[in-house]
Amino acid sequence: MTPRLDLIGLVVSDMAASLAFYRRLGLQVPEGAGSEPHVEVVLPGGVRIAWDTEDVVRSFDPGWRRPEGGHRVELAFRCGSAAAVDAVYEELLAAGYQGYLKPWDAVWGQRYAVVLDPDGSGVSLFADTAAPRV
């Protein structure tokens, strides 16, 4: 059997803060899940996303340490239009989240921006704009 991607796992320092951020991006996370040490949600298409607290990870990997010095994994959220990229970016900044790369028209034909989730991981926002300019 060929392996297939089934789950994307995120290790978080503050479950409630992380879930609140991803709810703002449209993920259907159950209310009250912020106090749980492990949370899973099935995404459209069947792939799951899961959040585990640092304590959960250390329970089975005592040597685990929080990564430092840059983004290790980046999730990307498609927006409906270039204007929506700008609007979502501004909404997240207004809610207190940190921008990393302001929206711009990328040479590969997308409106693109990056915000940081509560653990400092980059989260891309993008929408197709035109054919790539290469």
Secondary structure as UniProt FT lines:
FT   STRAND          7..12
FT   HELIX           15..24
FT   TURN            25..26
FT   TURN            31..32
FT   HELIX           33..35
FT   STRAND          38..42
FT   TURN            44..45
FT   STRAND          48..53
FT   HELIX           54..60
FT   TURN            62..63
FT   STRAND          75..78
FT   HELIX           82..94
FT   TURN            95..96
FT   STRAND          98..106
FT   TURN            107..109
FT   STRAND          110..116
FT   TURN            118..119
FT   STRAND          122..128
//
